[in-house]
Amino acid sequence: MSRSRTRAGTTLLAALTLTGAACAGTAAALPADVAVGAAAAACSVDYKVQNQWGSGFTTAVTVTNNGAAVNGWNLTWTFAGDQKVSNGWNADLSQSGANVTAKNASYNGSLATGASASFGFNASYSGTNAVPATFKLNGVTCNGATDPTDPTDPTDPGTKVDNPYAGAKVYVNPEWSQKAAAEPGGTKISNQPTGVWLDRIAAINGVGDGMGLRDHLDAALSQKGSGEEVVQLVVYDLPGRDCAALASNGELGPTEIDKYKSDFIDPIAAILKDPKYAGLRIVTTIEIDSLPNLVTNVSGRPTATPNCDVMKANGNYQKGVGYALDKLGDIPNVYNYIDAGHHGWLGWDDNFNASAELFKSTASSNGAKLSDVHGFIVNTANYSALKETNFTIDDSVNGTSVRQSKWVDWNRYTDELSYAQAMRTKLVSLGFDQNLGMLIDTSRNGWGGAARPAGPGVKTTVDTYVDGGRIDRRIHLGNWCNQSGAGLGERPKASPATGIDAYVWMKPPGESDGSSSAIDNDEGKGFDRMCDPTYTGNARNNNNMSGALPNAPVAGHWFSAQFQELMKNAYPAL
């Protein structure tokens, strides 16, 4: 995969959109260095000024070949004013006076009939920044331009929209897509969008030969075309990370908050601020499995751990999350979503209310403001059912409430949709924005296949009723690692329910939750017995078996057996 690594310069303060119209022209002589598959092609050009400020602008260009296939292209135009290209991406740009030539890069020169190539550039100007009147593709004229104030053009990227997923494509990670497509049957889902995990400092620039953050953003620009595009990032490297689960421990020690700020958040923010990426809608999932631990796994709770007591005492979870919200929330096209656990963790009244209060206090400290929070995400990398359709929390059997069943165990919620909507209502009541949005990770909560109940359980007892009908087939709600029997859930979609911005696949299906046994690694990830299929449990899963699949690799590494299980048990079925 060829990737462009260019950097843009100036912060963008406003935006304006210009559109070039399509037109075919008369054949002309072609440049000597351009090979063609047939006669010169008819063409269309979409030229959009995505951002414009006092002395410069950023433009995205998409050229579409409407004629015979070509193998190599040049797009030329003449500026009407004193515009000067300073740098570009996904094409080789040169300028002589007012004349500009954009030549294909090494990886996008072949254009079949109807195919498009997209590139962009930054430029300076003074006076009027008129859209070029004429474009030529391999010598063929495509001329005409629409009113630069066309009200139908895409949203000003400097203004946050209510729901970033509405009307937008979502970035397909090429690295995950390639792994998925290599699996038997994997092409059925390899075009689905998934989260990009920034789970250590090295991930910012890319680990080994892997893609770094700029590579992903550049790839997103290529996928974007002329519409809107969401990029989903998981920001996940707090000091003393995930204090209650060894499998997802991180590289930073409990006291390394300054390093977290300077070496992790600051470089991420610097890249996301690049005006080159101002036309993307960047969704950031902020530090999963962090704040809820300070409510449920500290002294005074039966599931307390010494590590979580340390993190509560030093305040570095709150300091880190607050700092990330502040720095990233200042970027106009970044949408922060805080992790809010899942119903099987925070659904009990004491956990629910205390967590909501903690979310508010954290988002109001260390430089953060409630307005830096666009929403919350639930069920990240977990398995809780989206909807339990065979019973409700208000049901009873022989006078015994469903809440008294062993599975529900006095929880206030039975599934993620009801929990997410209730958490949203609570957070708005505490002062978060009335338009607060929620995301639900549905990547692994489908629970289809032969074990999926066809209807409610028998009403012999409340337990036979609940256990016989529940969609979630885990042994216990507290089981979280590489769960046997799990399936892909609802495919990513925008605005699926009231208060929900999107169903997302933030956890890429096929990436392990943790190793089944101890494996040496340089990522700081330990061995958690909850990932061992022979483990008989602890207080967090009421001393039940872990339900984990065997032979799993280190967290985040590809786990083919899990991927195949998720496909087999997908619901809706593939």
N, C-alpha and C positions, 0 to 999 in steps of 0.2 A: 504494500500500500504506500503510495507516494503522499507525502504530507508537506504542506507549505508552512513555514515558520516565519511570519512577518510580524512586525510590531507597528502599531499606529501611535500617534503622538498626543494630540491635544484633547482635553476633556470636552465633551459635547454638551451644550447647554440647551439646545432646541432642536427641532426636527421639522423637515419639510419633505414631501414626497413628489417626485416628478415621474411621469410615465412616458416612455417612447412607444409610439404606435407601430403596428406591423405593416409592411408593404414589400412587395417583390419588385425587382427592377430589371434592367437589361443586362445581359451578360457582358462582362468586360475581361480584359486580360488579367490573368492571375499572377500573384507574386511567384517568383521562380522557386522559392523554397517551400511552396505549399502543394502537396499532392492531392488530387481529387479523384473521387470514384466515378464521376460522370461530369456532365456539364455543370456550370456554376449554379449554385443553389439559390432558390428563393429563400427569404429569411424573415424573421421577426425579431425585434429587440425590445426588451423591457428595461428601461433605464430609470432607476429610482434614487433620488437623493434621500438617504435615510436620516441623515443628521446634517444640520447646517448651523454654524455659529459665525461670529463676527468676521473672521478672515479665512474660514475653511469649511470643508464639507466632506462627508463620506457618502459614496455612491455604490449601489449594488446594480450589477448589469447581468441580465440573462439573455443569451442569444439562442434562438431556436432555428434549426435547419428545417425548412419546409420543402426542400427539393431533394435531389439525389444525395446519397451518402457522400460524406467527405472525410478525408483522412488528413487532418491538419487545417487550421483556420486562422485567419486574421480578421479582426474587426477594427475598422477605422472610422474616425469622425473628426470634426473640426469644431473646437470651442469658439463661441461667438465673442467671448470676452478674454480676460487675461488669466483664466484658470490654468493652474499648473499642477500636474500630478506629482505627488511626493512619494508615494509608495502604494503597492497593490498586492493582491493575493489571488491565487488560482489562475493567473495569467501573467505573461511577461509583457509589461507595459513600457512603451517608449514615447517620447514627445519631441517634436521639432516645431518650434513656434507654437501655433495653435492646433497643429495636426497631431493626433494621438493614434497610436497603433497598439492594440492588445492582441498578442499572439498566444495561442494555446500553450498550456504547460505540457510537460512530458506525459501526463496521465489523463488528459481530457481532450486530446486532439481529434479523436474519432467521433463523428456525429452522424448517426443513422438518420434516415428521414423521420422527422418529427422529434428528434432528440435535441436536448438543450445542454448548454454549458453555462455555469454561473461564475462570475468573478466580481471583485470589488476593488475600490481604491480610495485613498485619501487625497485631497487636493486643496490648494489655496486659491483665493480669488479676492478681488475687490470690485466694488460696483455691483453689477447685476450678474447673477449666476443662472443664465438661461440654459435650458436643456438643449443639447445639440439638435440641429434641424435634420441632419442626414447621417445615417450610418451605412457602412458598406461591409458586407461579409464576403471575403474573397473577391472583392471587386464588384459585387452586386449591391445595388442601392436599396436600402430599407429606410424610407424617409417619413417624416411627419412626427409630430409630438403633441401631446394633449396639454391642457391647461395645468400648470404646476400646482395649482391649488385644488386639484380634483378631489372632492370630498369622499370619493369611494376608495381612496388609497388606504393602505394598511395603517394601523394605529401608530401614532407618534410614539416611538420607543422610549422617549423621555418621560412619558406619563404612564403610571401603573394602571392597568386595567383591573376590573373587579375579579375576574377569573382568568388567569394567564393561559389556561388550557382551552378556553372557549375559542373556537374558530382557528385553532393552531394545530400544526403537526407537532409531533414530539420526536426528539432525536433518537435515532436507532444507533446504539453503540456498535461500531464495526467489529470491535474485538469480541464482544459477547455474541454478536450475530454470526460471526465466523465459527465460533465454537458450537453454537446451537445448530447451525446448518450442517456441521460435520457429523452430528449424531443421526442415527437412523430415524427418519421421520421428522428430523428437526427443522426442516424448511417450512413446516406448517406454522411455526411461531418465530422463526429467526428474523422476521421483519418487525417484531414488536419492540416498542421503546422500553428501555430499562434505565435504572439509575447508574450514574458513574460515581464510584466510591473513591473519595479522597480520604483514605484511612491511615495514611502516614505521610510524613513530609516528602519522602521520595516520590510519592505518587503525583505530586504537583508537576514535576518535570518529566515523569515517566520512569517506571521501574524497568531496568534493562532495556530491551527493545520495545517495551510497551508504550502506548500513547500517554502523553502528559495532558494537563488541562488545556493548554493552547491547542494541542493537536485535536482534542475533542471539539473545542469551540470552532476551529477551522473546518472540521468535518461537518459540524452543524450548519455552518454558513453554506457549505456546498449542498447540503440536503435542503436547505431552506427555500431556495427559489425565490419567487416573488411574494410568497405568503408569510404567515407568522410561524415561528418555530420555538418550541420550548426545549430547553436543555435541563435535565434533572441531575443535580449534584447532591451527594451525601457527604456532608462535612463532619468528620468523625475521627478525632484524634485528641480528645481531652486528656489532660494529666490524670493519671490513675483511672483510665477509661474503664467503664463497665465494671464497677467495683464488686459486683456480685457474681460474675461469670468469667472464669479463667480463659475460656476459649476465645473471647473477644477482647482480652486485655490488649493495651496498646504499647507504643514505644516510649511514651513520656511518663516519668515518675510522678507521684502525687504532688510534688512541690514545683514542678517545672512549668508553671503558668506563664512566666515571661517568655520561655522558649516557644510555648504554644502560640502566643501572640505574635512574636517577631518572626518565627521561622515557618509558621503554618498559616495563620489567618491573614497576616499582612501580605505575604506573597499571593495568596488566593485573591484577596481584594484588589491588589495591583493589576492582576491579569483581567479580572472581571470588569475593571474600570476602563480598560482599553477601548477607545471609541470604535475600534474595528468591530467589537462585539455588541455595540449598542442596539443593534436591530434584533438581537435575540432576547427571548424571555427566559431568564435564568432562574430556575426554582432551586432553592437550597434547603435541604433537609438538615436541620441543625441538631447534631449530637444525640443520636438515638441512645436509649438505655442509660441515660445519665441522671437527669433530674428526678424521675420516679424512684430511683434507687435511694435517694435521700429521704423519701417518705416511707418506703416499705422495708428497707434492708438495713436499718440502723438500730441502735440500742433501744430496748423497749418493745421491739418486734420479735416474734419467734424466728424470723428468717434473717436476723441481723448478722452482718459480717464485720470483722475488724476494719477491712479496707473501706467499707462504706462509712463507718464511723469517722475514719480519717478524713475522707472527702467532705463529709458534713462539717467537721470541725474547721478545716482550713478554708472552706468556701470556694475552692477553685473550680468546682463545676459551675456555680453561679457566675463567678468572675469570667470564666471562659465563654460560657454561653452569652452572657451580656456583652462581652467584647465583640464576639462574632456577629451578634444581631446589630450592634452599632455600626461596625465597619462595613458589613455587607448591606445593611439596610439603607445606607447612604447612597448606594448605587441605584440610579433610577430604574434600571431594567432587571433588578434582582428582587425575587419574591421569597422571603424567609418563612419557612414552616418549621415550627418546633415539634420535636417528637413528644407525643402524649401517651406512650405505652399502648396498652390494649385492654379490652374489657376484662380479660382473665387475670389482669395484674392490678388495675386501678378501679375496677367496677364496683367494689364495695364502698359503702358510704364514707368511711373514715379515710380510705385511700383517695377516693374521688375528690372530695372537697379539699383535702390537704394538698393534693397535687395541683389543683386549679389555683389555689392561693400561691403555691410556690412558683408556678408558671408566671403569675402576674408580678410577684416581687422580683423575680429574676429578669423579666423583660422591662423592669423599671429601674434597673441599677447598672452600675459599671458602664455608664454611657448609653445604655439602651433605653428606648422609649417603646411604649405599647404600639406606636405607629410603625415601628421597625418590624413588627410581626404581621405577616399577611395571613397566616393561618397555622394550622396544626396538622400533623400526620399521625395516624394510628395504625397499629398492626404491622409496623415496619419489620420485615424479615421474620414475621410470625405466622401462625397457622390458624388463628381464630376465624370461625365461619363468618362470612359476610352477613348472612341472614339465616336464622334458625326458623324454618318455615313450618315445622311440625308441632311446635308448642310456643307459648308466649310466657312472659314473666308473670302474667296475671292468672294463668291456669292453675287448677288444683285437681287433686285426685282424692276422692273420699274425704274431702275437707282438709287435705294437706297441700299446702302451697308448693308450687314448683320451686320456689326459692329454698325450700327445705330438702330438696333432693341432694344426693351426694355430689352430683355433677355441678349444679348451680351453687350450692353451698352458701346460700344467703346473698349471693351476688345480686346487684340491682339490674343487671343487664344479661342478655343471653347471646348477644352477637355484636359484631363491630359496627354495623350501621346504626343500631339504636344507641350504642355507646358514643359513637362519634357525634351524633346529633345532640345528645344530651350534654356532652362535654362542651360543645360549641355554645349551647344555650347558657351554660354555667359561666363560661369565659366572657361572653358578651355581658352578662349581668355584673361581672367584676370590672368592666370598663374597657375590654377589648372592642375593636371596631364592630359596628353592627353588621358589616358585610364580611366578617371573618369567614374564611373558607377552610374546609377540611379535606384532607386526602386520606384515602384508605388503600393500603398496600394489599392487593388481591393476587399477588404473584403465586402464592402457595396455599390458598385457603379454599380451593374448590371442592375437595373431598368427594370426587365422583367415583366411578368404577363400581364394581360389584358390591362393595360394602355400603354404598349410599342407601339409606332407608327410602323405601317407596312411599312411606306415610308415617303417621304417628305411631308410637309404641302402644302396647296394650295397657289399659288402665287398671291393672292389678294393684300396683302401688305407684307412688309418685316416681320411684326410681325406674320401674319397668317402662313407665310412660316416657320419661325423659331419655333414658338410655336407648330405648328401642327406636326413638324417632330423631335423635340428634344428628345433625349433619356433620359436625366436628367429631371424628372418630378417634381422637387421641385417647390414651389411657387416662390422662389427667390434663386439665387446663394449664398446669404449670410446666408441662413438657414443651421444650422449645428448640431442640437440636435435631436437625435432619430427620423429621418425623416420618415413620413408616406409614404408608397408606395415603399420604397427602397428594393433592393434585393441583394443577394450575387452576386459578380462579377466574373471575370475570376478566375479560380482556380490557386493557386500558381504554378509558372513555371519559369524555368531559361531561360535567354537569349531570351525573346519573341519578341524583336524588336531592331532596331539599337540603341546602346547607353544605353539600359535598361538591367541591370544585372538580374532583376527578377520582376515578379508580386508577391506580398506578401500579406498575411493577417496579417498585423502588429496589427491592432485592432481586437481582438477576437470577432467574431460575437456573439451577444447575451449579450454583456456587455454594460450597459447603458452609454450614454453620459452625463447624469445629471438628477436630479430629477424633476418631473413635478410640485412639490410644495416643500416648505421648509421642510427638514428632518434633525433633529439633528444627528450629526455624529462626530467621533473623528479623522477624516481624513483631516480636514481643508477645506472640499468641501462645497461651498455655493450653494445658489439657484439662478439660472439665469433664467430670464423670457423667454429667448429664448427656454427653455425646457418646457414651459407652453403652452399647445395647444390653450389656449384662448388668448394668447398675440398677440397684433396687431402690434408689431414691433418697430423698431428704425431706425436710420440712416444707420446702417450696412446692413439692409435688405430692405431699402427703404420703411419702415413702412408698410410691408406686414405681414400677419399672419405667425406664427412661423413654421407651418407644423409639429409640434412635436406630437408624440404619447402620449396618456394619461397614467397616473398611472405608470410612470417610477420611478425606485429607484435611489439612489445616484450613481454618476458616478463610473463606474467600477464594479458595482454589477450586478448580473444576472437579465436579463429582458426577461422573457419567451415570452411575446407577441411580442417583437421586433424580437427575434430569429425566431419565426414562420412566421412573415411577411417577413423576409429576405429569408427564404427557399421558401416561396410561390412565391416570385417575383424574384427568382434567374435567372440570365442570364449569361452564358448558363444555361438552365433549368436543374434541378437535374434529 
